[in-house]
Amino acid sequence: MVGTTSPVDARKTPIAWQDVRRIIRHVDDIYIAKGRKVIHIELKGGKQEPEVLARLLLRPTGNLRTPAFRRGRTLVVGFDEETYRRVLGGA
């Protein structure tokens, strides 16, 4: 279930835009990996257009792109090894 601290396999339980909106209310930073590029969006203190966020965070099906995880007040969508290290505090 979205909103819990337990993992959710988004391939089996798709996470739709209304659920993503609830998640991003509780984050300050979003990192979105697309290919070799990582987009960093700071939500704290700024207004982001929902349409822009939806275009970056969702698949064409309207569900959250995977892999995705939230750690504290940071949401990471897509895979970028360096971003994972930075957010997860790994070596």
N, C-alpha and C positions, 0 to 999 in steps of 0.2 A: 504494500500500500504506500502511495506517495505521501510524504510528510513524516514518515517514521524514520528511525535511524537505522533500520535494517536494510540490507541491500535489496534492490529490485532489479530483476533481469528485464530490461526494457524491450528485449526481443520477444519475450513471452507476455509481458504486461506493458503494452505501449503507454508512454507518458505523453498525454495530449497538452495542447497549449494552455488550457485553463489550469492544469496541474503545474506546468512550468512557471506560469505567472505566480502561483503561490510559493514556489520554491525561490524564485528570484527576489521576492519581497524580503527574504532573510539573508541575502548575500550583498556584499559590498563590491566584490570583484568577480568578473567572469573572464575566463580564458577560453578561447575558441580556436582549436587547431583545425586548419583547412589546408591540406597539402603540406607544404613546407612553411607556411605562414601561420603565425599565432597572433590572434587579435585579442588585445586586452581591453576590457570595458570596465571602467570604474563607475559603479552605480551610486556610491555614497556621495551625497551632495549634488548630484547631477541628475538631470532628466534625460532618459533615453526613450526614443520613440518605440512604442511596442511593435510596430511593423518592422523596424530595423532589427530588433532583437529576435523576433519570430523568424525572419529570413535567415539569420545566422545560426539559430539554435535548433531549428526544426528541419526534418527531412521533408521531401515533397509530399509525403503521406500526411503531414501535419503532426507527426510525433517527434519527440526529442531525439536528436542525433545521438549515436552511441560510439564509443564508450563515453559515459558521463559520470561524474561523481562530485559530491559536495564535501568539502572539509572546512569545518567552521563556517566562516562567512565568505568562502570562495567556492565558486562553481567552475568545474573544468569540463569542457565538452570536446570530444575528439581526442586523438592521441598525439602527444608530443613528449618525447622522453625527457627533455630538459624541463619542460613545464611540470611534469609529474614530479621530478626530483625537487624542484623549487617548492611546490605546494605541499608535497608529502614530507619534505625535510630529509630526503634520502641523500646518500653519498653521490 
